[in-house]
Amino acid sequence: MTTLTERQRVAIILVLLGTSVFLTYYFHAILMLGTVFSHFFYIPIILTALWWEKRSILVAVFLGALVVVSSLLYRPEDLTLNDYARALMFVVVAFVVASLSEQLKGREHEVKKQRDLMQRYLDVAGVLFVVINADHTVRLVNRHGCELLGYREDELVGKDWFATVVPETSREARRQVFDAAMAEGVARAGRRENPVVTRSGSELVLAWEDTVLAGDDGRPIAMIGSGADITDRIRAEEALRGAHDEANLYLDIMTHDINNANAVTLGYADLLVEMLEGKEREMVRKLRGGVSRSIGIIQNVSTIRRLHSQETSVRPIDLDAVIRAEIVHHPDAGIVYEGTPVWVTADDLLPEVFANLIGNAVKYGEPGVEVRIRVEERDGAAEISVEDTGPGVPDAIKPTLFTRFRRGTNARSGKGLGLYITRMLIERYGGRIRVGDRVPGYPERGAAFRFTLPRCGLPWEPRPPMGQALIARP
């Protein structure tokens, strides 16, 4: 609606006052009537009260005096108390309307002050804020939102939000979601990614959240939405995923080819061990050991990659089956395990834990080393210990044994990744691992690796007992 200027308002009041003077003259001097059509006089009084508050009293006094003076001049015999009462009523109406107008303007000023304050808060926010009416039109948008979308505020306010800034491919679906939220009075919970189109035609992705705004009667009247620009982050994540996939492709090719080459090398090394004797045979055995270490390194790298890529998800795992399967890989070792029926929460990488712990005990222990595996159920967790009768772990090394690339003191110690991977896996499952002495206070009598895994309550199916060759050294 067009707002009148001060000059236009003054002109209107002057015209109305002139008309009032003419009507008074016309009724008294021309028609020779004792009364004047004074209802018209309330129009300039009320308009003056609305526009200039208390100045309307002056207009009321002027019009009241006009009625009384005109009666005295033209019809003094008809001047009655009613004329004075009418003049007084002009003043009363002017005072009442002026007071109400003053209060109304005070409230409007306070509302405008609060609205301006809220607008300043929204303008300094680093995200887009918008209020969308139930008819899809924009009621309010902050400065950052205008800058982000490339529009001026007056180019967005009153426009259809979906037709203006929502991509055509998702426009109808977004409208339906909006209308459903307005009908139910509840917006969709959580943050989601919503694309928008700027004035230049480029598409941005916003991390979007909204809530329904209700009126005084509790009925939904609008939706308040906020969106942070995450376009650069999305593009960076896509580029990172592409680079990650490409790196994994190269790693898969390299792993496959190296494993094939190692398999061929091991095959020839085994043939040479059978054919040669003396120093030549020992040299081939060392060659075979080097190839085996290469296979172990590739296995460690693959395990770490799977661990970080979240390729596997935790689920109920039969711990007894995992331990039995790993014992089978060491047929010549003295491993004691009585078998315990328990299910734990882990994933397909759990065998790596026992492969590292049992493998280290067998590999780095003295000839004739014995390994004992115990499983106990306690407080919703399975407590597992892998103990050996080898040289043990010195106290000085224990605090850092599970850190990356930390090697033991044994001459045959590896590169320090096995125990690091073991700790990562156990902590991934929600457990903890520590190293101690098999005989407390005597590190030289063997090590004891103890860790926990969270239990799950699935039923356990009994298995046939393990053969004697798997639980005692032949």
DRENDO-1510 file (C-alpha; in Angstrom, 1 decimal, always signed):
<recs>
REC; n; res; u; v; w
REC; 1; MET; +0.0; +0.0; +0.0 .
REC; 2; THR; +1.3; +3.5; -0.9 .
REC; 3; THR; +2.2; +5.7; +2.0 .
REC; 4; LEU; +1.0; +9.4; +1.9 .
REC; 5; THR; +3.6; +12.1; +2.2 .
REC; 6; GLU; +3.3; +14.8; +4.8 .
REC; 7; ARG; +2.4; +17.4; +2.2 .
REC; 8; GLN; -0.4; +15.1; +0.9 .
REC; 9; ARG; -1.8; +14.6; +4.4 .
REC; 10; VAL; -1.9; +18.4; +5.0 .
REC; 11; ALA; -3.6; +19.0; +1.7 .
REC; 12; ILE; -6.3; +16.4; +2.5 .
REC; 13; ILE; -7.0; +18.0; +6.0 .
REC; 14; LEU; -7.2; +21.5; +4.5 .
REC; 15; VAL; -9.7; +20.2; +1.9 .
REC; 16; LEU; -11.8; +18.5; +4.6 .
REC; 17; LEU; -11.7; +21.6; +6.8 .
REC; 18; GLY; -12.7; +23.8; +3.8 .
REC; 19; THR; -15.6; +21.5; +3.1 .
REC; 20; SER; -16.6; +21.7; +6.7 .
REC; 21; VAL; -16.7; +25.5; +6.6 .
REC; 22; PHE; -18.7; +25.4; +3.4 .
REC; 23; LEU; -21.2; +22.9; +4.8 .
REC; 24; THR; -21.7; +25.1; +8.0 .
REC; 25; TYR; -22.3; +28.2; +5.8 .
REC; 26; TYR; -24.6; +26.3; +3.5 .
REC; 27; PHE; -26.8; +24.8; +6.2 .
REC; 28; HIS; -27.0; +28.1; +8.2 .
REC; 29; ALA; -27.0; +30.8; +5.6 .
REC; 30; ILE; -28.5; +29.2; +2.5 .
REC; 31; LEU; -30.8; +26.5; +3.9 .
REC; 32; MET; -31.5; +28.6; +7.0 .
REC; 33; LEU; -31.5; +25.5; +9.2 .
REC; 34; GLY; -30.7; +25.5; +12.9 .
REC; 35; THR; -28.6; +22.3; +12.7 .
REC; 36; VAL; -25.6; +21.4; +10.6 .
REC; 37; PHE; -24.7; +18.0; +9.2 .
REC; 38; SER; -21.8; +17.6; +11.6 .
REC; 39; HIS; -21.2; +13.9; +11.1 .
REC; 40; PHE; -18.8; +14.9; +8.3 .
REC; 41; PHE; -16.7; +16.8; +10.8 .
REC; 42; TYR; -15.5; +13.7; +12.5 .
REC; 43; ILE; -13.6; +12.7; +9.3 .
REC; 44; PRO; -10.9; +15.4; +9.6 .
REC; 45; ILE; -10.8; +15.0; +13.4 .
REC; 46; ILE; -10.1; +11.2; +13.2 .
REC; 47; LEU; -7.6; +11.5; +10.3 .
REC; 48; THR; -5.7; +14.2; +12.1 .
REC; 49; ALA; -5.7; +12.1; +15.3 .
REC; 50; LEU; -4.3; +9.1; +13.3 .
REC; 51; TRP; -1.6; +11.2; +11.6 .
REC; 52; TRP; -0.6; +13.7; +14.2 .
REC; 53; GLU; -2.2; +12.5; +17.5 .
REC; 54; LYS; -2.9; +15.4; +19.9 .
REC; 55; ARG; -3.0; +18.0; +17.1 .
REC; 56; SER; -6.4; +16.7; +16.3 .
REC; 57; ILE; -7.7; +18.5; +19.4 .
REC; 58; LEU; -6.9; +21.8; +17.7 .
REC; 59; VAL; -9.0; +20.7; +14.7 .
REC; 60; ALA; -11.8; +19.6; +17.0 .
REC; 61; VAL; -11.8; +23.0; +18.8 .
REC; 62; PHE; -11.8; +24.7; +15.5 .
REC; 63; LEU; -14.8; +22.7; +14.1 .
REC; 64; GLY; -16.7; +23.0; +17.4 .
REC; 65; ALA; -16.2; +26.8; +17.5 .
REC; 66; LEU; -17.2; +26.9; +13.8 .
REC; 67; VAL; -20.6; +25.3; +14.7 .
REC; 68; VAL; -21.2; +27.6; +17.7 .
REC; 69; VAL; -20.0; +30.8; +16.1 .
REC; 70; SER; -22.0; +30.1; +12.9 .
REC; 71; SER; -25.2; +29.5; +14.9 .
REC; 72; LEU; -24.6; +32.8; +16.8 .
REC; 73; LEU; -24.2; +34.7; +13.5 .
REC; 74; TYR; -27.0; +33.2; +11.4 .
REC; 75; ARG; -29.5; +31.4; +13.8 .
REC; 76; PRO; -28.9; +32.8; +17.3 .
REC; 77; GLU; -32.4; +31.9; +18.3 .
REC; 78; ASP; -31.8; +28.2; +17.5 .
REC; 79; LEU; -28.5; +27.9; +19.5 .
REC; 80; THR; -29.1; +25.3; +22.1 .
REC; 81; LEU; -27.2; +23.2; +24.6 .
REC; 82; ASN; -27.1; +20.5; +22.0 .
REC; 83; ASP; -24.7; +22.7; +19.9 .
REC; 84; TYR; -22.3; +23.1; +22.8 .
REC; 85; ALA; -22.5; +19.4; +23.5 .
REC; 86; ARG; -21.7; +18.6; +19.9 .
REC; 87; ALA; -18.6; +20.9; +20.0 .
REC; 88; LEU; -17.5; +19.2; +23.3 .
REC; 89; MET; -18.0; +15.8; +21.6 .
REC; 90; PHE; -15.6; +16.8; +18.9 .
REC; 91; VAL; -12.9; +17.5; +21.4 .
REC; 92; VAL; -13.6; +14.2; +23.3 .
REC; 93; VAL; -13.5; +12.1; +20.1 .
REC; 94; ALA; -10.3; +13.9; +19.1 .
REC; 95; PHE; -8.7; +13.2; +22.5 .
REC; 96; VAL; -9.7; +9.5; +22.6 .
REC; 97; VAL; -8.7; +8.8; +19.0 .
REC; 98; ALA; -5.4; +10.7; +19.5 .
REC; 99; SER; -4.6; +8.6; +22.7 .
REC; 100; LEU; -5.4; +5.4; +20.9 .
REC; 101; SER; -3.3; +6.4; +17.9 .
REC; 102; GLU; -0.4; +7.3; +20.2 .
REC; 103; GLN; -0.6; +3.9; +21.9 .
REC; 104; LEU; -0.8; +2.1; +18.6 .
REC; 105; LYS; +2.2; +4.0; +17.2 .
REC; 106; GLY; +4.1; +3.2; +20.3 .
REC; 107; ARG; +3.4; -0.4; +19.9 .
REC; 108; GLU; +4.3; -0.3; +16.2 .
REC; 109; HIS; +7.5; +1.4; +17.1 .
REC; 110; GLU; +8.3; -1.3; +19.6 .
REC; 111; VAL; +7.5; -4.0; +17.2 .
REC; 112; LYS; +9.6; -2.3; +14.5 .
REC; 113; LYS; +12.4; -2.0; +17.0 .
REC; 114; GLN; +12.3; -5.7; +17.9 .
REC; 115; ARG; +12.0; -6.6; +14.2 .
REC; 116; ASP; +15.0; -4.5; +13.3 .
REC; 117; LEU; +16.9; -6.0; +16.2 .
REC; 118; MET; +16.0; -9.5; +15.0 .
REC; 119; GLN; +16.9; -8.5; +11.5 .
REC; 120; ARG; +20.3; -7.4; +12.7 .
REC; 121; TYR; +20.8; -10.7; +14.5 .
REC; 122; LEU; +19.9; -12.5; +11.3 .
REC; 123; ASP; +22.1; -10.3; +9.1 .
REC; 124; VAL; +25.2; -11.0; +11.1 .
REC; 125; ALA; +24.6; -14.8; +11.0 .
REC; 126; GLY; +26.8; -16.7; +8.7 .
REC; 127; VAL; +24.0; -18.8; +7.3 .
REC; 128; LEU; +20.9; -18.3; +5.3 .
REC; 129; PHE; +17.7; -17.5; +7.3 .
REC; 130; VAL; +14.3; -17.4; +5.6 .
REC; 131; VAL; +10.7; -17.4; +6.7 .
REC; 132; ILE; +8.4; -19.0; +4.2 .
REC; 133; ASN; +4.6; -18.4; +4.4 .
REC; 134; ALA; +2.1; -21.2; +4.1 .
REC; 135; ASP; +1.4; -20.0; +0.5 .
REC; 136; HIS; +5.1; -20.6; -0.3 .
REC; 137; THR; +5.9; -16.9; -0.5 .
REC; 138; VAL; +9.0; -15.4; +1.3 .
REC; 139; ARG; +8.1; -13.3; +4.3 .
REC; 140; LEU; +11.6; -12.5; +5.5 .
REC; 141; VAL; +15.2; -13.3; +4.4 .
REC; 142; ASN; +18.5; -12.2; +6.0 .
REC; 143; ARG; +21.3; -10.3; +4.3 .
REC; 144; HIS; +23.6; -13.4; +4.1 .
REC; 145; GLY; +20.8; -15.3; +2.4 .
REC; 146; CYS; +20.4; -12.5; -0.2 .
REC; 147; GLU; +24.2; -12.4; -0.8 .
REC; 148; LEU; +24.3; -16.2; -1.1 .
REC; 149; LEU; +21.5; -16.4; -3.6 .
REC; 150; GLY; +22.5; -13.2; -5.5 .
REC; 151; TYR; +19.2; -11.4; -5.0 .
REC; 152; ARG; +18.2; -8.1; -3.3 .
REC; 153; GLU; +15.8; -8.5; -0.4 .
REC; 154; ASP; +12.9; -6.9; -2.3 .
REC; 155; GLU; +13.5; -9.3; -5.1 .
REC; 156; LEU; +12.8; -12.3; -2.8 .
REC; 157; VAL; +10.2; -11.0; -0.3 .
REC; 158; GLY; +6.8; -11.9; -1.6 .
REC; 159; LYS; +8.1; -14.3; -4.2 .
REC; 160; ASP; +7.4; -18.0; -4.4 .
REC; 161; TRP; +10.4; -19.6; -2.6 .
REC; 162; PHE; +10.2; -22.9; -4.5 .
REC; 163; ALA; +9.7; -21.3; -8.0 .
REC; 164; THR; +12.5; -18.9; -7.3 .
REC; 165; VAL; +15.4; -20.7; -5.7 .
REC; 166; VAL; +14.6; -24.5; -5.7 .
REC; 167; PRO; +16.0; -26.6; -8.6 .
REC; 168; GLU; +13.2; -27.7; -11.0 .
REC; 169; THR; +14.2; -31.4; -10.6 .
REC; 170; SER; +13.4; -31.4; -6.9 .
REC; 171; ARG; +10.9; -28.5; -6.8 .
REC; 172; GLU; +7.6; -30.5; -6.6 .
REC; 173; ALA; +9.0; -33.0; -4.1 .
REC; 174; ARG; +10.2; -30.1; -1.8 .
REC; 175; ARG; +6.8; -28.4; -2.1 .
REC; 176; GLN; +5.0; -31.6; -1.0 .
REC; 177; VAL; +7.3; -32.0; +2.0 .
REC; 178; PHE; +6.7; -28.4; +2.9 .
REC; 179; ASP; +2.9; -28.7; +2.6 .
REC; 180; ALA; +2.9; -31.9; +4.6 .
REC; 181; ALA; +4.9; -30.2; +7.4 .
REC; 182; MET; +2.5; -27.2; +7.4 .
REC; 183; ALA; -0.5; -29.5; +7.6 .
REC; 184; GLU; +0.9; -31.6; +10.4 .
REC; 185; GLY; +2.4; -28.6; +12.2 .
REC; 186; VAL; +5.8; -30.5; +12.6 .
REC; 187; ALA; +8.8; -30.1; +10.4 .
REC; 188; ARG; +11.1; -33.0; +9.5 .
REC; 189; ALA; +13.6; -33.6; +12.2 .
REC; 190; GLY; +17.4; -33.5; +11.6 .
REC; 191; ARG; +19.7; -31.8; +9.2 .
REC; 192; ARG; +19.5; -32.6; +5.5 .
REC; 193; GLU; +21.2; -31.5; +2.3 .
REC; 194; ASN; +19.0; -29.3; +0.1 .
REC; 195; PRO; +20.2; -27.8; -3.2 .
REC; 196; VAL; +19.3; -24.2; -4.2 .
REC; 197; VAL; +19.8; -22.3; -7.4 .
REC; 198; THR; +21.3; -18.8; -7.3 .
REC; 199; ARG; +20.3; -15.9; -9.5 .
REC; 200; SER; +23.2; -16.6; -11.8 .
REC; 201; GLY; +22.0; -20.2; -12.3 .
REC; 202; SER; +24.7; -22.0; -10.3 .
REC; 203; GLU; +23.6; -24.7; -7.9 .
REC; 204; LEU; +24.6; -24.7; -4.2 .
REC; 205; VAL; +24.1; -27.4; -1.5 .
REC; 206; LEU; +22.8; -26.2; +1.9 .
REC; 207; ALA; +22.9; -28.1; +5.1 .
REC; 208; TRP; +19.2; -27.4; +5.9 .
REC; 209; GLU; +17.1; -27.3; +9.1 .
REC; 210; ASP; +13.7; -25.9; +9.6 .
REC; 211; THR; +10.8; -25.5; +12.1 .
REC; 212; VAL; +7.2; -24.6; +11.9 .
REC; 213; LEU; +6.1; -21.2; +13.1 .
REC; 214; ALA; +2.6; -21.1; +14.7 .
REC; 215; GLY; +0.2; -18.1; +15.0 .
REC; 216; ASP; -1.6; -16.9; +18.1 .
REC; 217; ASP; -4.2; -19.5; +17.6 .
REC; 218; GLY; -1.6; -22.3; +17.5 .
REC; 219; ARG; -2.1; -23.0; +13.8 .
REC; 220; PRO; +0.9; -23.2; +11.5 .
REC; 221; ILE; +1.4; -20.0; +9.5 .
REC; 222; ALA; +5.0; -20.2; +8.2 .
REC; 223; MET; +8.2; -22.2; +8.1 .
REC; 224; ILE; +11.5; -20.9; +9.5 .
REC; 225; GLY; +14.5; -22.4; +7.6 .
REC; 226; SER; +18.2; -22.0; +7.9 .
REC; 227; GLY; +20.9; -23.3; +5.5 .
REC; 228; ALA; +24.7; -23.3; +5.6 .
REC; 229; ASP; +26.6; -23.5; +2.4 .
REC; 230; ILE; +28.4; -26.8; +2.2 .
REC; 231; THR; +29.0; -26.9; -1.5 .
REC; 232; ASP; +32.8; -26.7; -1.3 .
REC; 233; ARG; +32.8; -29.4; +1.4 .
REC; 234; ILE; +30.6; -31.7; -0.8 .
REC; 235; ARG; +32.9; -31.2; -3.8 .
REC; 236; ALA; +36.0; -31.8; -1.7 .
REC; 237; GLU; +34.4; -35.0; -0.3 .
REC; 238; GLU; +33.6; -36.2; -3.8 .
REC; 239; ALA; +37.1; -35.5; -5.0 .
REC; 240; LEU; +38.5; -37.2; -1.9 .
REC; 241; ARG; +36.3; -40.3; -2.5 .
REC; 242; GLY; +37.5; -40.3; -6.1 .
REC; 243; ALA; +41.1; -40.1; -5.1 .
REC; 244; HIS; +40.5; -42.8; -2.4 .
REC; 245; ASP; +38.9; -45.2; -4.9 .
REC; 246; GLU; +41.8; -44.6; -7.3 .
REC; 247; ALA; +44.4; -45.3; -4.6 .
REC; 248; ASN; +42.6; -48.4; -3.6 .
REC; 249; LEU; +42.5; -49.6; -7.2 .
REC; 250; TYR; +46.3; -49.2; -7.4 .
REC; 251; LEU; +46.7; -50.9; -4.1 .
REC; 252; ASP; +44.5; -53.8; -5.1 .
REC; 253; ILE; +46.5; -54.2; -8.3 .
REC; 254; MET; +49.8; -54.0; -6.5 .
REC; 255; THR; +48.7; -56.4; -3.7 .
REC; 256; HIS; +47.4; -58.9; -6.3 .
REC; 257; ASP; +50.5; -58.8; -8.4 .
REC; 258; ILE; +53.0; -59.0; -5.4 .
REC; 259; ASN; +51.1; -61.8; -3.8 .
REC; 260; ASN; +51.2; -63.8; -7.1 .
REC; 261; ALA; +55.0; -63.1; -7.4 .
REC; 262; ASN; +55.5; -64.1; -3.8 .
REC; 263; ALA; +53.5; -67.3; -4.3 .
REC; 264; VAL; +55.7; -68.3; -7.2 .
REC; 265; THR; +58.8; -67.4; -5.2 .
REC; 266; LEU; +57.7; -69.5; -2.3 .
REC; 267; GLY; +57.0; -72.4; -4.6 .
REC; 268; TYR; +60.5; -72.4; -6.1 .
REC; 269; ALA; +62.0; -71.8; -2.6 .
REC; 270; ASP; +60.3; -74.9; -1.3 .
REC; 271; LEU; +61.6; -76.9; -4.3 .
REC; 272; LEU; +65.2; -75.6; -3.7 .
REC; 273; VAL; +65.0; -76.5; +0.0 .
REC; 274; GLU; +64.3; -80.1; -1.0 .
REC; 275; MET; +67.1; -80.1; -3.6 .
REC; 276; LEU; +69.9; -78.3; -1.7 .
REC; 277; GLU; +71.9; -79.1; +1.4 .
REC; 278; GLY; +74.2; -77.3; +3.8 .
REC; 279; LYS; +74.7; -73.6; +3.4 .
REC; 280; GLU; +72.8; -73.4; +0.2 .
REC; 281; ARG; +69.7; -74.8; +1.9 .
REC; 282; GLU; +70.1; -72.4; +4.8 .
REC; 283; MET; +70.3; -69.5; +2.3 .
REC; 284; VAL; +67.1; -70.6; +0.6 .
REC; 285; ARG; +65.4; -70.8; +3.9 .
REC; 286; LYS; +66.4; -67.2; +4.7 .
REC; 287; LEU; +65.1; -66.2; +1.2 .
REC; 288; ARG; +61.8; -68.0; +2.0 .
REC; 289; GLY; +61.7; -66.1; +5.4 .
REC; 290; GLY; +62.1; -62.8; +3.6 .
REC; 291; VAL; +59.3; -63.6; +1.2 .
REC; 292; SER; +57.1; -64.6; +4.2 .
REC; 293; ARG; +57.8; -61.3; +5.8 .
REC; 294; SER; +56.8; -59.5; +2.6 .
REC; 295; ILE; +53.5; -61.4; +2.6 .
REC; 296; GLY; +53.0; -60.4; +6.3 .
REC; 297; ILE; +53.6; -56.7; +5.4 .
REC; 298; ILE; +51.0; -56.8; +2.6 .
REC; 299; GLN; +48.5; -58.5; +4.9 .
REC; 300; ASN; +49.1; -55.8; +7.6 .
REC; 301; VAL; +48.6; -53.0; +5.0 .
REC; 302; SER; +45.4; -54.7; +3.7 .
REC; 303; THR; +44.1; -55.0; +7.3 .
REC; 304; ILE; +44.7; -51.4; +8.2 .
REC; 305; ARG; +43.1; -50.3; +5.0 .
REC; 306; ARG; +39.9; -52.3; +5.7 .
REC; 307; LEU; +39.9; -51.0; +9.3 .
REC; 308; HIS; +40.0; -47.4; +8.2 .
REC; 309; SER; +37.6; -47.8; +5.3 .
REC; 310; GLN; +34.9; -49.3; +7.5 .
REC; 311; GLU; +34.4; -52.1; +4.9 .
REC; 312; THR; +33.1; -54.4; +7.6 .
REC; 313; SER; +30.5; -53.8; +10.3 .
REC; 314; VAL; +30.3; -55.3; +13.8 .
REC; 315; ARG; +28.0; -58.2; +14.3 .
REC; 316; PRO; +27.7; -61.3; +16.6 .
REC; 317; ILE; +30.8; -63.5; +16.1 .
REC; 318; ASP; +31.4; -67.0; +17.5 .
REC; 319; LEU; +34.6; -66.5; +19.4 .
REC; 320; ASP; +35.3; -70.2; +19.9 .
REC; 321; ALA; +35.2; -70.8; +16.2 .
REC; 322; VAL; +37.6; -68.0; +15.5 .
REC; 323; ILE; +40.1; -69.3; +18.1 .
REC; 324; ARG; +39.8; -72.9; +16.8 .
REC; 325; ALA; +40.4; -71.8; +13.2 .
REC; 326; GLU; +43.6; -69.9; +14.1 .
REC; 327; ILE; +45.0; -72.8; +16.1 .
REC; 328; VAL; +44.6; -75.0; +13.0 .
REC; 329; HIS; +47.2; -72.7; +11.3 .
REC; 330; HIS; +49.8; -73.7; +13.9 .
REC; 331; PRO; +49.8; -77.5; +13.8 .
REC; 332; ASP; +53.3; -77.8; +15.1 .
REC; 333; ALA; +52.9; -75.5; +18.1 .
REC; 334; GLY; +52.1; -76.4; +21.7 .
REC; 335; ILE; +48.8; -74.5; +22.1 .
REC; 336; VAL; +46.4; -75.3; +25.0 .
REC; 337; TYR; +42.8; -74.2; +24.6 .
REC; 338; GLU; +39.9; -75.9; +26.4 .
REC; 339; GLY; +37.1; -74.3; +24.4 .
REC; 340; THR; +34.6; -71.8; +25.7 .
REC; 341; PRO; +31.1; -71.2; +24.3 .
REC; 342; VAL; +30.7; -67.4; +23.9 .
REC; 343; TRP; +29.6; -65.0; +21.2 .
REC; 344; VAL; +31.1; -61.5; +21.0 .
REC; 345; THR; +30.5; -58.3; +19.1 .
REC; 346; ALA; +33.2; -58.0; +16.4 .
REC; 347; ASP; +33.6; -58.2; +12.6 .
REC; 348; ASP; +35.4; -60.3; +10.0 .
REC; 349; LEU; +38.8; -58.9; +11.1 .
REC; 350; LEU; +38.7; -60.5; +14.5 .
REC; 351; PRO; +40.9; -63.4; +13.4 .
REC; 352; GLU; +43.7; -60.9; +12.8 .
REC; 353; VAL; +43.8; -60.4; +16.6 .
REC; 354; PHE; +44.5; -64.0; +17.3 .
REC; 355; ALA; +46.8; -64.4; +14.3 .
REC; 356; ASN; +49.0; -61.7; +15.6 .
REC; 357; LEU; +49.0; -62.7; +19.3 .
REC; 358; ILE; +49.4; -66.5; +18.6 .
REC; 359; GLY; +51.8; -65.9; +15.7 .
REC; 360; ASN; +54.0; -63.7; +17.8 .
REC; 361; ALA; +54.1; -66.1; +20.7 .
REC; 362; VAL; +55.1; -69.0; +18.4 .
REC; 363; LYS; +57.5; -67.0; +16.3 .
REC; 364; TYR; +59.4; -65.1; +18.9 .
REC; 365; GLY; +59.2; -67.7; +21.7 .
REC; 366; GLU; +62.0; -70.0; +22.6 .
REC; 367; PRO; +62.1; -73.6; +21.2 .
REC; 368; GLY; +59.4; -75.6; +22.9 .
REC; 369; VAL; +57.3; -72.5; +23.8 .
REC; 370; GLU; +53.8; -73.3; +25.1 .
REC; 371; VAL; +50.8; -71.1; +24.4 .
REC; 372; ARG; +47.7; -71.1; +26.5 .
REC; 373; ILE; +44.4; -69.4; +25.6 .
REC; 374; ARG; +41.8; -68.7; +28.2 .
REC; 375; VAL; +38.3; -67.2; +27.9 .
REC; 376; GLU; +36.2; -66.1; +30.8 .
REC; 377; GLU; +32.8; -64.4; +30.9 .
REC; 378; ARG; +32.5; -61.5; +33.3 .
REC; 379; ASP; +30.2; -58.5; +33.6 .
REC; 380; GLY; +28.8; -58.6; +30.0 .
REC; 381; ALA; +32.2; -59.0; +28.5 .
REC; 382; ALA; +34.5; -61.8; +27.4 .
REC; 383; GLU; +38.0; -61.7; +29.0 .
REC; 384; ILE; +40.6; -63.4; +26.8 .
REC; 385; SER; +44.2; -64.1; +27.7 .
REC; 386; VAL; +46.9; -65.4; +25.4 .
REC; 387; GLU; +49.9; -66.5; +27.6 .
REC; 388; ASP; +53.2; -68.0; +26.5 .
REC; 389; THR; +56.3; -69.4; +28.1 .
REC; 390; GLY; +58.7; -67.4; +25.9 .
REC; 391; PRO; +61.2; -64.7; +26.9 .
REC; 392; GLY; +58.4; -62.3; +28.0 .
REC; 393; VAL; +58.2; -58.5; +27.6 .
REC; 394; PRO; +60.5; -56.2; +29.7 .
REC; 395; ASP; +58.7; -53.7; +31.9 .
REC; 396; ALA; +60.3; -50.7; +30.1 .
REC; 397; ILE; +58.7; -51.8; +26.8 .
REC; 398; LYS; +55.2; -52.6; +28.0 .
REC; 399; PRO; +53.8; -49.0; +28.1 .
REC; 400; THR; +54.6; -48.5; +24.3 .
REC; 401; LEU; +54.3; -52.0; +23.0 .
REC; 402; PHE; +51.0; -51.4; +21.2 .
REC; 403; THR; +52.1; -48.1; +19.5 .
REC; 404; ARG; +52.9; -47.9; +15.9 .
REC; 405; PHE; +56.2; -49.3; +14.7 .
REC; 406; ARG; +57.2; -50.2; +18.3 .
REC; 407; ARG; +59.5; -53.3; +18.0 .
REC; 408; GLY; +60.3; -55.8; +20.7 .
REC; 409; THR; +63.8; -56.5; +22.0 .
REC; 410; ASN; +64.0; -60.0; +20.4 .
REC; 411; ALA; +66.4; -60.3; +17.5 .
REC; 412; ARG; +63.6; -61.6; +15.3 .
REC; 413; SER; +61.1; -58.8; +16.2 .
REC; 414; GLY; +59.1; -57.5; +13.2 .
REC; 415; LYS; +58.2; -54.0; +12.1 .
REC; 416; GLY; +55.9; -53.3; +15.0 .
REC; 417; LEU; +52.6; -53.2; +13.1 .
REC; 418; GLY; +51.0; -56.5; +14.3 .
REC; 419; LEU; +50.3; -55.4; +17.9 .
REC; 420; TYR; +49.4; -51.9; +16.7 .
REC; 421; ILE; +46.7; -53.4; +14.5 .
REC; 422; THR; +45.6; -55.7; +17.3 .
REC; 423; ARG; +45.0; -52.7; +19.6 .
REC; 424; MET; +43.1; -50.8; +16.9 .
REC; 425; LEU; +40.8; -53.8; +16.2 .
REC; 426; ILE; +40.0; -54.5; +19.9 .
REC; 427; GLU; +39.3; -50.8; +20.6 .
REC; 428; ARG; +37.1; -50.7; +17.5 .
REC; 429; TYR; +35.0; -53.4; +19.0 .
REC; 430; GLY; +34.8; -51.6; +22.4 .
REC; 431; GLY; +37.4; -53.5; +24.3 .
REC; 432; ARG; +40.8; -52.9; +25.9 .
REC; 433; ILE; +44.1; -54.8; +25.7 .
REC; 434; ARG; +47.1; -54.8; +28.0 .
REC; 435; VAL; +50.3; -56.8; +28.4 .
REC; 436; GLY; +51.5; -58.3; +31.6 .
REC; 437; ASP; +53.6; -61.2; +32.9 .
REC; 438; ARG; +52.5; -64.8; +32.8 .
REC; 439; VAL; +53.9; -65.1; +36.3 .
REC; 440; PRO; +53.4; -61.8; +38.1 .
REC; 441; GLY; +56.7; -60.1; +38.8 .
REC; 442; TYR; +58.8; -62.3; +36.5 .
REC; 443; PRO; +58.8; -60.9; +33.0 .
REC; 444; GLU; +61.4; -63.5; +31.9 .
REC; 445; ARG; +59.0; -66.4; +32.5 .
REC; 446; GLY; +56.7; -65.4; +29.6 .
REC; 447; ALA; +54.2; -62.8; +28.5 .
REC; 448; ALA; +50.4; -62.6; +29.0 .
REC; 449; PHE; +48.3; -60.5; +26.6 .
REC; 450; ARG; +44.8; -59.9; +28.1 .
REC; 451; PHE; +42.0; -58.1; +26.4 .
REC; 452; THR; +38.2; -57.8; +26.5 .
REC; 453; LEU; +35.4; -58.0; +23.9 .
REC; 454; PRO; +31.8; -57.1; +24.4 .
REC; 455; ARG; +29.5; -60.2; +24.7 .
REC; 456; CYS; +26.2; -60.7; +22.9 .
REC; 457; GLY; +23.5; -63.1; +24.0 .
REC; 458; LEU; +23.2; -65.4; +21.0 .
REC; 459; PRO; +22.9; -69.2; +21.8 .
REC; 460; TRP; +26.0; -71.3; +21.3 .
REC; 461; GLU; +26.0; -74.6; +19.5 .
REC; 462; PRO; +28.3; -77.2; +21.0 .
REC; 463; ARG; +31.2; -78.4; +18.8 .
REC; 464; PRO; +33.1; -81.7; +18.9 .
REC; 465; PRO; +36.2; -81.5; +21.1 .
REC; 466; MET; +39.4; -80.5; +19.4 .
REC; 467; GLY; +42.0; -83.1; +18.6 .
REC; 468; GLN; +45.0; -83.6; +20.9 .
REC; 469; ALA; +47.4; -82.5; +18.2 .
REC; 470; LEU; +45.9; -79.0; +18.4 .
REC; 471; ILE; +46.1; -78.5; +22.1 .
REC; 472; ALA; +49.5; -79.9; +22.9 .
REC; 473; ARG; +52.9; -79.9; +21.3 .
REC; 474; PRO; +53.7; -83.3; +19.7 .
</recs>
